[in-house]
Amino acid sequence: MTGAGTNRSLDWPEGGPVVILVEPQLGENIGSAVRAMGNFGLTRLRIVNPREGWPNPKAVTFASGADRILEEAQIFPDLRAAIADLNFIAAATARERGMQKTVIGADDFAVEAGTRIKGGENVGLLIGRERTGLYTEEVSLADVILTLPVNPAFASLNLGMAVAVIAYEWFKHASGGALPFQQPDRYPVADKADLLAFFDHVEHELDAALFFRSPQKKPVTIRNIRNIFHRVGLTRQDIATLHGMVTALVEGRGLRAARTAARLSGQKAPADDEGDAG
């Protein structure tokens, strides 16, 4: 079933980093984080000591259909238990912790995680509490610190936002940056015969409308008009539409003139044609 950008007939990606939420406070934030995980191909969630207990109905609501991640989420009483089977961990934080640890961005984490996962390692991402983030002791358990180039005067992100940014970089790397769709095939590009026929049409009607007021400037004006259309890269459908527009303008002008003449002479005004100029 497809709707609002979701195709439930497709398989979900597997094997990305494990997202570990440490003592999250609100079910709404857990659900928002889970939704972001689903958006960007992360499916493994671990939750350490959630404040409101588990399961959490609000998490289900805010996950907006990413139920599979919630259903398969693992709950742990403490962080040590949650990371025991991991080989490499990045701790997300917006604050400098005074530790001799490598600091990387989300894009570098995606590359590092991808390489390690391909090598058979189990990679985790730690994200802390809404109010305080990770404690320094918890950061010390990680191999690297992950931070983002945010406004230093307002650096705090909520769980959903933090997961979304990091997961986006992961999925961009894992998918090779491939976009989910491209511009549909266009109509065939107009050939020169089509283009020249349109030029003849529009220039003839401009001449009839006395657009070219200066015979000396007419050649330059015609070149300028043609160059406008050359830059656009018109398709055959575009040419057909433009022909119809010019024809409609000419016929409309003639119809208005006929109506004015009829009104002045007291005759019945002509009716509009029922056809479509385009």
Order of alpha helices (4+ residues) and beta strands (2+ residues): beta-beta-beta-alpha-beta-alpha-alpha-beta-alpha-beta-beta-alpha-beta-alpha-beta-alpha-alpha-alpha-alpha
